[in-house]
Amino acid sequence: MKRWLLPILSGSFVAGVALGSLMTFQSALVFGCLAGVVIVAAVAAFQSRLVVLFLVSGGLFISGVLLVSDTTEQYQALSGISGVSGSGTIRGEMDRGVYDARVVVALDDCGSEACPRESVQLRVDRFSEWSDGMRVRIGPCDFKRPRRFDPEFDYPMYLAKEGIGFVAERCPMERIAAEDSYFRTWLSRARVSVAERIAYRLPEPEAGLARGLLLGGSDELPDSVADAFRTVGLSHIVAVSGYNISVLAGGLFLLGILLGWYRKQAVWLTLLGIVLFVCLVGAPASAVRAALMAGIAFFALLAARPADGLSLLCVAGALMLAVNPLLLRYDIGFQLSFAATFAILISAPRRAQIHYRSWIVGSVMEMVFITSTVLIFVIPLSLFHFGTLSPYALLSNVLVLPLVPVAFLLSFAIVLLGWVPGLGAGIGWLGYGALHGALFLGDRLSALPGAGMTFSGVAAWMVGCWYLGWVLFFVWRNNR
């Protein structure tokens, strides 16, 4: 029973958040009162060692319901504010569009007025130069609530899960250079330097893929390449996700072993690589969450204790939702990262039971097994959110994923050593080969018949039943 204590408690809270995401605060309050009465009655009626567990898990469940419904209502109840002036810090890099760009500012000094707790997304000129960590003074300008343009996509709540409650246009803004955040501006300059060094040694679109691997984000890729990767299920290799960071961790660990290091030394190399990657992409909340999940999965597998990894993953997920309960419903990246990491951990005992005479065959089969398991848990979410499914997703991942750690490490080597005459050119050619191979495979597979199949009518209850069935299957197989 102790083995399942943490998963039960954290799962109760997550289940409460899931249910509360579908309720208003008033209905959640009524539900919480009724559920509390039922829990107290059950505790009074039954004399069992499980009473305390039932009481605590029930309390966590009700807490999850109330927390997310209250947070949702707070954002939905926001109204516009006129004539706002103040100073604050830019969060994240500029999001450049075709005609304009957007930056997010968190205000912390509004003079005699109280600053809004929520950040504001400002529309600025696309040719302006704003970066993460800059201190700026804005206003006066009018803060408006974001509008919902598509009934199928809740844009205001999509921004809310990032802490953004307002949008503003034509807002005067000037930089306060003396107050810039040194660490965050240094990271911003480091990202610019990385992009410049890659461009010096690699042509496009290989340079775009290298930037995507190192800095994260499919916006570094040309539209045609991004569409091809999306069609065959390869977008995750340039997304800041738990799956991507897990692949990176595996590649770095393998590099340490090949260099003749002990496992503990290779683990430190892996940890350093993950931290460096998160810093390079700007350390957004999504990257930190993905790194945490990937780190839990990797080190649990390394210690040959996947059950402990599952417990830690459940606790980590519950803690993330306690800090930001809107993630579960409105952050697709959180859903995919959690599902992929959960798939890797829950299938680990079964993989450990399979032995092959050749380590090469074993490595290939384990990659196929891991990829298949991850796809089983990720595809339903993709169908639910995007309505797309590629029949070549497994094939494309099995073919391309072995190139990802190689391409990443060579791209990183280009950044570090690309300036060295001769050596930099050689690394550039090797990196070009790995990157071009991934691009070539993605392009050819996306051109196959039926690569971009679309589906509609996938409901949330179908996704829930799918996950419940597979979880029960793996639990049954692991306990045989």
C-alpha positions in Angstrom: 0.0 0.0 0.0 2.9 2.4 0.8 4.0 2.0 -2.8 0.8 3.6 -4.1 0.4 6.2 -1.4 1.9 9.1 -3.2 0.2 8.3 -6.6 -3.2 8.0 -4.9 -2.9 11.3 -3.0 -1.5 13.3 -5.9 -3.9 11.6 -8.3 -6.8 12.6 -6.2 -5.7 16.3 -6.4 -5.2 16.0 -10.2 -8.6 14.4 -10.6 -10.1 17.2 -8.6 -8.4 19.8 -10.9 -9.7 17.9 -14.0 -13.3 17.9 -12.7 -13.1 21.5 -11.5 -11.9 22.7 -14.9 -15.4 21.9 -16.2 -17.3 23.7 -13.4 -18.1 27.3 -12.4 -16.9 28.3 -8.9 -20.5 28.3 -7.6 -21.2 24.8 -8.7 -17.7 23.7 -7.5 -18.5 25.1 -4.1 -21.8 23.2 -3.9 -20.1 20.1 -5.1 -17.3 20.5 -2.6 -19.8 20.8 0.3 -21.7 17.7 -0.8 -18.5 15.7 -1.3 -17.3 16.8 2.1 -20.5 15.6 3.7 -20.2 12.2 1.9 -16.5 11.9 3.0 -17.3 12.7 6.7 -20.2 10.3 6.7 -18.1 7.5 5.1 -15.3 8.1 7.7 -17.8 7.9 10.5 -19.6 4.8 9.2 -16.5 2.6 8.4 -13.8 1.6 10.9 -10.8 0.8 8.7 -7.1 1.6 8.4 -8.0 3.2 5.1 -10.2 5.8 6.6 -7.4 8.3 7.0 -6.2 7.8 3.4 -9.8 8.2 2.2 -10.2 11.4 4.2 -6.9 13.0 3.0 -7.4 12.0 -0.6 -11.0 13.2 -0.5 -9.8 16.6 0.9 -7.2 16.9 -1.8 -9.8 16.1 -4.5 -12.1 18.8 -3.2 -9.2 21.2 -2.9 -8.3 20.6 -6.6 -11.9 21.3 -7.6 -12.2 24.5 -5.7 -8.7 25.8 -6.7 -9.0 25.5 -10.4 -12.6 26.8 -10.5 -11.7 29.8 -8.4 -8.6 30.6 -10.5 -10.7 30.3 -13.7 -13.4 32.6 -12.4 -10.8 35.2 -11.3 -9.4 35.5 -14.9 -12.9 35.4 -16.5 -14.1 38.2 -14.1 -11.3 40.6 -15.2 -12.3 43.8 -16.9 -10.4 46.4 -18.9 -8.4 49.1 -17.3 -7.9 52.6 -18.8 -4.9 54.9 -18.6 -2.4 52.4 -17.1 1.2 53.7 -16.7 4.1 52.0 -14.9 7.3 50.1 -15.3 7.9 46.4 -15.5 10.0 43.6 -17.0 9.6 41.9 -20.3 8.9 38.2 -20.0 10.2 36.0 -22.8 11.3 36.9 -26.3 9.3 38.8 -28.9 6.8 36.8 -30.9 7.2 38.2 -34.4 4.2 37.9 -36.8 3.8 38.9 -40.4 2.8 42.5 -39.7 3.6 43.1 -36.0 5.1 41.5 -32.9 4.0 40.9 -29.4 5.8 41.2 -26.1 4.7 40.3 -22.6 5.3 42.8 -19.7 4.9 42.1 -16.0 4.3 45.5 -14.3 5.6 46.0 -10.7 5.6 49.7 -10.2 2.6 51.8 -11.1 3.3 54.8 -8.9 0.5 55.6 -6.6 -1.8 53.1 -8.3 -1.9 49.4 -7.7 -0.4 47.4 -10.6 -2.5 44.6 -12.0 -1.3 41.2 -10.9 -1.7 39.7 -14.4 0.8 40.4 -17.2 -0.1 42.3 -20.3 0.6 41.4 -23.9 1.6 44.4 -25.9 1.4 44.7 -29.7 4.6 46.4 -31.0 6.3 47.1 -34.3 7.8 43.9 -35.7 11.1 45.6 -36.5 11.6 46.9 -32.9 14.1 45.2 -30.7 12.8 44.0 -27.4 14.2 41.0 -25.5 13.7 39.0 -22.3 14.7 40.8 -19.1 14.5 44.4 -20.3 13.1 46.9 -17.9 10.6 49.2 -19.6 8.2 52.0 -18.8 4.9 51.9 -20.6 1.8 54.1 -20.8 -0.5 55.7 -20.5 -2.5 53.1 -22.4 -5.7 51.1 -22.1 -5.6 47.4 -21.0 -8.3 45.3 -22.7 -9.4 41.8 -22.2 -8.3 39.4 -25.0 -11.2 38.4 -27.3 -12.2 34.9 -28.2 -12.1 34.7 -32.0 -12.8 31.0 -32.4 -15.5 29.2 -30.5 -13.3 26.1 -30.6 -10.3 27.8 -29.0 -10.5 29.7 -25.7 -7.8 32.3 -26.4 -8.3 34.3 -23.2 -7.8 31.3 -21.1 -4.9 30.2 -23.3 -3.2 33.4 -22.3 -4.3 33.1 -18.7 -2.4 29.9 -18.2 0.7 32.0 -18.9 -0.4 34.6 -16.4 -1.5 37.1 -19.1 -4.8 38.8 -18.3 -4.7 41.8 -20.7 -3.7 43.0 -24.2 -2.9 46.5 -25.4 -2.2 48.2 -28.7 -0.4 51.5 -29.5 1.1 51.6 -26.1 4.1 54.0 -25.6 7.1 52.0 -24.3 10.6 53.0 -23.5 13.5 51.1 -22.1 15.1 51.7 -18.7 18.5 50.2 -19.6 20.0 50.8 -16.2 17.5 48.5 -14.5 17.7 45.5 -17.0 17.8 42.1 -15.4 21.5 41.1 -15.9 20.9 37.3 -16.0 17.9 37.3 -18.3 19.5 39.9 -20.7 22.7 37.8 -20.8 20.6 34.7 -21.7 19.0 36.7 -24.5 22.3 37.7 -25.9 23.5 34.1 -25.6 20.6 33.0 -27.7 21.4 35.6 -30.4 25.1 34.5 -30.3 24.0 30.8 -30.8 21.9 31.7 -33.8 24.7 33.7 -35.4 27.3 31.0 -34.9 24.9 28.4 -36.4 24.2 30.7 -39.4 28.0 31.1 -40.0 28.5 27.3 -40.5 25.1 26.0 -41.8 22.8 26.9 -44.6 19.0 27.0 -44.4 16.9 25.0 -43.7 19.5 23.0 -41.8 20.4 26.0 -39.7 16.7 26.5 -38.8 16.5 22.9 -37.6 19.7 23.4 -35.5 18.3 26.5 -33.9 15.1 24.7 -33.2 17.0 21.8 -31.5 19.1 24.1 -29.4 16.7 27.0 -28.7 13.4 25.2 -29.0 10.4 26.1 -31.1 9.2 25.2 -34.6 9.1 28.9 -35.6 12.8 28.5 -36.4 11.9 26.2 -39.3 10.6 27.3 -42.7 6.9 26.8 -43.1 7.3 23.9 -45.5 9.6 22.0 -43.2 7.4 22.7 -40.1 4.3 21.5 -42.0 6.1 18.3 -43.1 7.3 17.6 -39.5 3.8 18.2 -38.2 2.3 15.9 -40.8 4.4 12.9 -39.8 4.5 13.5 -36.1 8.0 14.9 -35.7 7.2 18.4 -34.4 8.2 17.3 -30.9 11.9 17.1 -31.8 12.0 21.0 -31.9 9.4 21.5 -29.1 10.4 22.2 -25.5 8.7 19.0 -24.2 9.5 16.3 -21.7 9.9 13.8 -24.6 12.4 16.0 -26.4 14.5 16.6 -23.2 14.3 12.8 -22.5 15.9 12.1 -25.9 18.5 14.8 -25.2 19.2 13.3 -21.8 19.7 9.8 -23.3 22.0 11.1 -26.0 24.2 13.0 -23.4 24.3 10.0 -21.1 25.4 7.7 -24.0 28.1 10.2 -25.0 29.4 10.1 -21.4 29.6 6.3 -21.5 31.3 6.3 -24.9 33.9 8.8 -23.5 34.7 6.1 -20.9 33.2 7.9 -18.0 31.5 6.1 -15.1 27.7 6.2 -14.9 27.7 8.8 -12.1 29.9 11.1 -14.2 27.7 10.6 -17.2 24.7 11.5 -15.1 26.3 14.8 -14.1 27.0 15.5 -17.8 23.3 14.8 -18.6 22.1 17.0 -15.7 24.4 19.9 -16.9 23.1 19.5 -20.5 19.5 19.7 -19.4 20.1 22.8 -17.3 22.0 24.4 -20.1 19.3 23.7 -22.6 16.6 25.1 -20.3 18.7 28.3 -19.9 19.3 28.6 -23.6 15.6 28.5 -24.4 15.0 31.3 -21.9 13.9 29.1 -19.0 10.2 29.6 -19.7 7.8 27.8 -17.4 7.1 25.2 -20.0 10.8 24.3 -20.4 11.2 24.0 -16.6 8.2 21.7 -16.3 9.4 19.6 -19.2 12.9 19.3 -17.8 11.6 18.3 -14.4 9.4 15.6 -15.9 12.2 14.3 -18.2 14.7 14.4 -15.3 12.4 12.3 -13.1 11.9 9.8 -15.9 15.6 9.6 -16.8 17.0 9.2 -13.4 14.3 6.8 -12.2 15.2 4.5 -15.2 18.9 5.0 -14.5 18.4 3.9 -10.9 16.2 0.9 -12.2 13.4 2.1 -10.0 10.6 3.2 -12.4 8.0 2.8 -9.7 9.6 5.5 -7.7 9.7 7.6 -10.9 6.0 7.2 -11.3 5.4 8.4 -7.8 7.7 11.4 -8.2 6.1 12.2 -11.6 2.6 12.2 -10.0 3.8 14.4 -7.1 5.6 16.8 -9.6 2.4 17.0 -11.7 0.3 17.7 -8.7 2.7 20.4 -7.4 2.7 22.1 -10.8 -1.0 22.2 -10.9 -1.1 23.5 -7.3 1.0 26.5 -8.6 -0.9 26.9 -11.8 -4.1 24.8 -12.0 -5.0 26.1 -15.5 -2.2 24.0 -17.0 -4.2 20.8 -17.1 -6.9 22.0 -19.4 -5.3 24.8 -21.3 -1.6 23.8 -21.8 -1.3 21.1 -24.4 2.5 21.0 -23.9 1.9 20.0 -20.2 -0.5 17.3 -21.3 1.9 15.9 -23.9 4.9 16.0 -21.7 3.1 14.3 -18.8 1.6 11.6 -21.1 5.0 10.9 -22.8 6.9 10.7 -19.5 4.2 8.6 -17.9 4.3 6.2 -20.9 8.1 5.8 -20.6 7.9 5.0 -16.9 4.9 2.7 -16.9 6.3 0.5 -19.7 9.8 0.3 -18.1 9.2 -3.0 -16.1 7.9 -4.7 -19.3 11.0 -3.5 -21.3 13.3 -4.8 -18.6 11.9 -8.3 -19.0 12.9 -8.5 -22.7 16.5 -9.6 -23.4 18.3 -9.9 -26.7 21.6 -11.6 -27.6 22.8 -8.6 -29.6 23.0 -5.2 -28.0 22.4 -3.6 -31.4 19.2 -5.5 -31.8 18.2 -4.8 -28.2 18.8 -1.0 -28.6 16.8 -0.9 -31.8 13.9 -2.9 -30.3 13.9 -0.8 -27.1 13.7 2.4 -29.2 10.7 0.9 -31.1 9.1 -0.2 -27.9 9.6 3.2 -26.2 8.4 5.1 -29.3 5.3 2.9 -29.7 4.4 3.3 -26.0 4.8 7.1 -26.2 2.7 7.3 -29.3 0.0 5.2 -27.7 -0.3 7.8 -24.9 0.3 10.9 -27.1 -1.8 10.2 -30.2 -5.2 10.5 -28.4 -4.3 14.0 -27.2 -3.3 14.9 -30.7 -6.5 13.6 -32.1 -8.6 15.5 -29.5 -6.8 18.8 -29.9 -5.8 18.8 -33.6 -7.8 16.1 -35.3 -4.8 14.8 -37.1 -3.1 11.4 -37.2 -0.2 10.2 -39.3 0.0 6.4 -40.1 3.7 6.9 -40.5 4.3 8.4 -37.1 6.0 5.3 -35.7 8.1 4.8 -38.7 9.2 8.4 -38.9 10.1 8.5 -35.2 12.1 5.3 -35.4 14.0 6.6 -38.4 14.6 10.2 -37.3 15.0 9.9 -33.5 18.5 8.2 -33.7 19.6 11.3 -35.6 18.3 13.8 -33.0 21.0 13.4 -30.3 23.7 13.4 -32.9 22.3 16.5 -34.6 21.9 18.2 -31.3 25.4 17.5 -30.1 27.0 18.4 -33.4 24.9 21.7 -33.5 26.1 22.4 -29.9 29.7 21.7 -31.0 29.3 24.1 -33.9 28.3 26.8 -31.4 31.4 26.0 -29.2 34.0 25.3 -31.8 32.6 26.6 -35.1 35.0 29.6 -35.0 38.1 27.3 -35.0 39.5 27.2 -38.6 39.4 23.7 -40.1 37.9 22.0 -37.0 34.8 24.2 -37.2 34.3 23.4 -40.9 34.6 19.7 -40.2 32.1 19.8 -37.4 29.8 21.9 -39.7 29.9 19.3 -42.4 29.1 16.5 -39.9 26.3 18.5 -38.4 24.9 19.3 -41.9 24.8 15.6 -42.7 22.8 14.7 -39.5 20.4 17.7 -39.9 19.9 17.2 -43.6 19.2 13.5 -43.0 16.4 14.4 -40.5 15.0 17.0 -43.0 15.2 14.6 -45.9 13.3 11.8 -44.0 10.6 14.1 -42.8 10.1 15.5 -46.3 9.9 12.1 -48.0 7.6 10.6 -45.4 5.2 13.5 -45.4 4.8 13.0 -49.2 3.6 9.4 -48.8 -0.1 8.8 -49.5 -2.4 9.4 -46.5 0.3 11.0 -44.4 -1.9 13.8 -43.1 -5.1 12.0 -42.2 -7.7 14.0 -40.3 -10.4 12.9 -37.8 -13.2 14.7 -36.1 -15.6 13.9 -33.3 -13.0 12.6 -30.8 -14.5 13.4 -27.4 -12.8 13.9 -24.0 -14.5 10.8 -22.6 -13.1 8.7 -25.4 -9.6 9.9 -24.6 -10.2 9.1 -20.9 -11.4 5.6 -21.6 -8.4 5.0 -23.9 -5.9 6.0 -21.1 -7.7 4.1 -18.4 -7.6 0.9 -20.6 -3.9 1.2 -21.3 -3.0 2.0 -17.7 -4.9 -1.0 -16.5 -3.2 -3.1 -19.2 0.3 -2.1 -18.2 -0.4 -2.5 -14.5 -1.8 -6.0 -15.2 1.2 -7.0 -17.3 3.8 -5.6 -14.8 2.2 -7.5 -11.9 2.1 -10.9 -13.7 
